[in-house]
Amino acid sequence: MYQIIACDLDETLLRRDKTISDKDKASIQKAMACGVKFVPATGRGYMSVEPTLRELGMYEEPGQFVISFNGGAITENRGNRLLHFQGIPFELAEEFFRRGMDLDVCIHIYTKETVYVYNFVPEEVEYLKGRMEVTEFFDKNLDFLRGQEIVKCLYMSTDNAYMEKIRDRVSDLLDTVELSYSSNRYIEFNQKGVTKGDGLRRLAAMLGVDMADTIAIGDNFNDLPMIRVAGLGVGVANTVEAMKPMCDHITAATCEEGAVSEVIEQYIFGK
């Protein structure tokens, strides 16, 4: 029987209005009552997941976990207990920031507690409403963060063709980072070896669970590493088309229609 379900949040569990369907909630809680670990796995930080944990009845619960920052952190919900953390060197974050200023993109710099945003364009302000709190900054360097642990950096643009050009502009740095795409608007940079797949593998080892007994559910390329390493890798119906052939299963339902419930009912309860 599957023992861990690692599930992306935005555009997978969460609908576009940032809520969870009653159908998904009921199935998740039923699975948890049977001892299955339901693990939110997100590119966002742990603190931004609190509303989702409260909605699912997992907030401050011992023995329940979150994979955050694309695998950069694993946290037990009770007491926000950090079990694993891996960020990027300050000098590398500074280099991505310096180049980002020349690329006409919105830039996010993540520390453990705060997301700092430069060039906070109106469409990004609107998108982040209800998802997470951020701190806008206007400095032309990251000196104000020197000495702090930086988890990851990302660039935001809704122009997909431009995203490919961005990749070319930072190609000389790609040997030092994991690059991933998410939400059809972000190109993200974590430390090399840090992925949601690595996070799921680490958590399964901590819990003594065989990877064959894990499910991963997602919709975009930052979810692909966990979809590939899980015993069952699932893409929801609204998964980006290029990624669908790389999944073991694609749901009939989208994130708006209870895709997570569909997976749980089919693969946990055999319906």
C-alpha positions as CSV (number, residue, x, y, z in Angstrom):
1,M,0.0,0.0,0.0
2,Y,1.2,3.5,-0.7
3,Q,2.3,5.2,2.5
4,I,3.3,8.7,1.4
5,I,1.6,11.1,-1.1
6,A,3.8,14.1,-2.0
7,C,1.6,16.7,-3.6
8,D,2.3,20.0,-5.2
9,L,0.1,22.9,-4.2
10,D,-0.4,25.7,-6.8
11,E,-2.4,24.4,-9.8
12,T,-2.4,20.8,-8.4
13,L,-4.1,20.8,-5.0
14,L,-5.1,24.4,-4.9
15,R,-7.6,25.8,-7.3
16,R,-7.1,29.1,-9.1
17,D,-8.9,30.9,-6.2
18,K,-6.3,29.4,-3.8
19,T,-8.8,27.1,-2.1
20,I,-9.0,23.3,-1.8
21,S,-12.1,21.5,-3.0
22,D,-14.3,19.7,-0.5
23,K,-13.8,16.6,-2.5
24,D,-10.0,16.8,-2.2
25,K,-10.2,17.6,1.5
26,A,-12.5,14.7,2.3
27,S,-10.2,12.2,0.4
28,I,-7.0,13.5,2.0
29,Q,-8.4,13.3,5.5
30,K,-9.7,9.8,4.8
31,A,-6.3,8.7,3.6
32,M,-4.6,10.3,6.6
33,A,-7.0,8.5,8.9
34,C,-5.7,5.3,7.4
35,G,-2.1,6.2,8.2
36,V,-1.1,7.6,4.8
37,K,1.2,10.6,5.1
38,F,-0.1,13.5,2.9
39,V,2.9,15.8,2.3
40,P,2.6,19.2,0.6
41,A,5.6,19.6,-1.7
42,T,6.0,23.2,-2.8
43,G,8.5,25.7,-4.3
44,R,7.2,28.1,-1.7
45,G,8.5,28.4,1.9
46,Y,7.0,26.6,4.8
47,M,5.4,29.6,6.4
48,S,3.3,30.2,3.3
49,V,1.8,26.7,3.6
50,E,0.2,27.4,6.9
51,P,-3.3,28.3,5.5
52,T,-3.3,25.0,3.6
53,L,-2.2,23.0,6.6
54,R,-5.0,24.6,8.7
55,E,-7.5,23.8,6.0
56,L,-6.5,20.2,6.0
57,G,-6.3,19.8,9.8
58,M,-2.5,19.3,9.6
59,Y,-1.3,22.5,11.3
60,E,1.0,21.8,14.3
61,E,0.4,18.1,13.9
62,P,3.3,15.8,15.0
63,G,4.3,13.2,12.4
64,Q,3.1,15.4,9.5
65,F,5.5,17.0,7.1
66,V,6.1,19.6,4.4
67,I,8.7,19.6,1.6
68,S,9.3,23.3,0.8
69,F,11.6,25.4,-1.4
70,N,11.6,22.7,-4.1
71,G,13.2,20.3,-1.7
72,G,15.5,22.8,0.0
73,A,13.8,22.2,3.3
74,I,11.8,19.4,5.1
75,T,9.8,20.4,8.1
76,E,7.8,18.6,10.7
77,N,4.6,20.6,11.2
78,R,4.6,20.4,15.0
79,G,6.7,23.3,16.2
80,N,7.9,24.1,12.6
81,R,10.8,21.7,13.3
82,L,13.3,21.9,10.5
83,L,14.7,18.5,9.7
84,H,16.7,19.3,6.5
85,F,17.9,22.5,4.9
86,Q,20.1,23.3,1.9
87,G,20.4,26.7,0.4
88,I,22.7,28.4,-2.2
89,P,25.8,30.5,-1.5
90,F,25.4,34.2,-1.1
91,E,27.7,34.9,-4.0
92,L,25.6,32.8,-6.4
93,A,22.4,34.5,-5.3
94,E,24.1,37.8,-5.8
95,E,25.1,36.8,-9.4
96,F,21.6,35.7,-10.3
97,F,20.3,39.0,-8.9
98,R,22.8,41.1,-10.8
99,R,21.9,39.3,-14.1
100,G,18.2,39.5,-13.4
101,M,18.4,43.3,-13.2
102,D,19.5,43.3,-16.8
103,L,16.8,40.9,-17.9
104,D,13.6,42.9,-17.3
105,V,12.1,40.3,-14.9
106,C,10.6,40.2,-11.5
107,I,13.2,38.7,-9.1
108,H,12.4,36.7,-5.9
109,I,15.2,36.0,-3.4
110,Y,14.1,33.4,-0.7
111,T,15.5,33.3,2.8
112,K,14.2,30.8,5.4
113,E,11.6,33.3,6.7
114,T,11.1,35.9,4.0
115,V,10.7,36.3,0.2
116,Y,12.2,39.5,-1.0
117,V,10.9,40.7,-4.4
118,Y,12.6,43.2,-6.8
119,N,10.7,44.8,-9.7
120,F,7.3,43.8,-8.2
121,V,5.2,44.2,-11.3
122,P,1.4,44.5,-10.9
123,E,0.6,41.1,-12.5
124,E,2.9,39.4,-9.9
125,V,1.3,41.4,-7.1
126,E,-2.1,40.1,-8.2
127,Y,-0.9,36.5,-8.6
128,L,0.7,36.3,-5.1
129,K,-2.4,37.7,-3.4
130,G,-3.6,35.0,-1.0
131,R,-0.6,32.8,-1.8
132,M,2.2,34.2,0.3
133,E,3.5,37.4,1.9
134,V,6.5,39.0,0.4
135,T,8.7,42.0,1.1
136,E,9.4,44.4,-1.8
137,F,12.9,45.9,-2.0
138,F,14.6,48.5,-4.2
139,D,18.4,48.0,-3.4
140,K,20.6,47.5,-6.4
141,N,22.6,44.7,-4.6
142,L,22.0,42.0,-1.9
143,D,24.3,43.4,0.7
144,F,21.4,43.7,3.1
145,L,21.1,39.9,3.0
146,R,24.8,39.2,3.6
147,G,25.2,36.7,6.4
148,Q,21.7,35.3,6.0
149,E,20.9,31.8,4.6
150,I,19.5,32.1,1.1
151,V,17.4,29.2,-0.1
152,K,16.8,29.9,-3.8
153,C,16.3,32.6,-6.4
154,L,13.8,32.9,-9.2
155,Y,12.8,35.1,-12.2
156,M,9.2,35.7,-13.1
157,S,7.9,36.4,-16.6
158,T,4.7,35.2,-18.3
159,D,6.4,35.3,-21.7
160,N,7.4,31.7,-22.2
161,A,9.5,32.4,-25.3
162,Y,11.4,35.0,-23.2
163,M,12.0,32.4,-20.5
164,E,14.0,30.3,-23.0
165,K,16.2,33.4,-23.7
166,I,16.7,33.8,-20.0
167,R,18.0,30.2,-19.8
168,D,20.5,31.0,-22.5
169,R,21.6,34.1,-20.6
170,V,22.5,32.1,-17.4
171,S,23.7,29.0,-19.2
172,D,27.2,29.3,-17.8
173,L,25.8,29.0,-14.2
174,L,23.7,25.9,-14.8
175,D,26.4,23.5,-13.7
176,T,26.1,24.9,-10.1
177,V,22.3,25.0,-9.8
178,E,19.1,23.0,-10.4
179,L,16.9,24.9,-12.8
180,S,13.2,24.3,-12.9
181,Y,10.0,25.9,-14.2
182,S,6.8,26.4,-12.3
183,S,3.3,27.9,-12.5
184,N,3.9,28.9,-16.2
185,R,5.6,32.0,-14.9
186,Y,8.8,31.2,-13.0
187,I,12.3,29.9,-13.7
188,E,13.8,28.8,-10.4
189,F,17.4,28.2,-9.2
190,N,18.1,25.9,-6.3
191,Q,21.5,24.5,-5.2
192,K,22.7,21.6,-7.4
193,G,21.0,18.4,-6.2
194,V,18.1,20.1,-4.5
195,T,14.8,19.1,-6.1
196,K,11.4,17.9,-4.9
197,G,12.5,14.4,-5.8
198,D,15.5,14.7,-3.5
199,G,13.2,16.0,-0.8
200,L,10.8,13.1,-1.2
201,R,13.6,10.6,-1.2
202,R,15.0,12.1,2.0
203,L,11.7,12.1,3.8
204,A,10.9,8.6,2.8
205,A,14.3,7.5,4.2
206,M,13.6,9.3,7.4
207,L,10.3,7.5,7.8
208,G,11.6,4.1,6.7
209,V,9.3,4.1,3.6
210,D,10.3,2.3,0.4
211,M,10.1,4.7,-2.6
212,A,7.9,2.1,-4.3
213,D,5.3,3.0,-1.7
214,T,5.2,6.7,-2.5
215,I,3.0,8.7,-4.8
216,A,3.9,12.2,-6.2
217,I,1.3,14.5,-7.8
218,G,2.1,17.7,-9.7
219,D,1.5,19.8,-12.8
220,N,4.8,21.5,-13.8
221,F,8.5,20.8,-14.4
222,N,9.6,21.6,-10.8
223,D,7.4,18.6,-9.8
224,L,9.0,16.3,-12.4
225,P,11.9,15.1,-10.2
226,M,9.5,13.7,-7.5
227,I,7.2,12.3,-10.2
228,R,10.1,10.4,-11.6
229,V,11.4,9.0,-8.3
230,A,8.0,8.1,-6.8
231,G,6.5,4.6,-7.0
232,L,3.7,6.3,-8.8
233,G,4.2,9.6,-10.6
234,V,0.9,11.5,-11.4
235,G,0.3,14.6,-13.5
236,V,-3.1,16.3,-13.1
237,A,-5.1,17.0,-16.3
238,N,-3.8,20.6,-16.4
239,T,-0.2,19.5,-16.3
240,V,1.9,21.2,-19.0
241,E,1.6,19.2,-22.2
242,A,5.3,18.5,-22.7
243,M,5.6,16.8,-19.3
244,K,2.6,14.5,-19.6
245,P,4.4,11.7,-21.4
246,M,6.9,11.6,-18.4
247,C,4.2,10.8,-15.9
248,D,3.0,7.3,-15.0
249,H,-0.6,8.5,-14.9
250,I,-2.6,11.6,-15.9
251,T,-5.8,12.3,-14.1
252,A,-9.1,12.9,-15.8
253,A,-9.7,15.8,-13.5
254,T,-7.9,19.2,-13.4
255,C,-6.9,21.0,-10.2
256,E,-10.4,22.7,-10.4
257,E,-12.2,19.4,-10.4
258,G,-10.7,17.3,-7.6
259,A,-7.7,15.7,-9.2
260,V,-6.1,14.8,-5.9
261,S,-9.2,13.1,-4.7
262,E,-9.3,11.1,-8.0
263,V,-5.7,9.8,-7.3
264,I,-6.5,8.9,-3.7
265,E,-9.8,7.2,-4.4
266,Q,-8.2,5.2,-7.2
267,Y,-4.8,4.3,-5.8
268,I,-5.4,4.2,-2.1
269,F,-8.9,3.0,-1.9
270,G,-9.2,1.1,-5.2
271,K,-12.3,2.8,-6.4
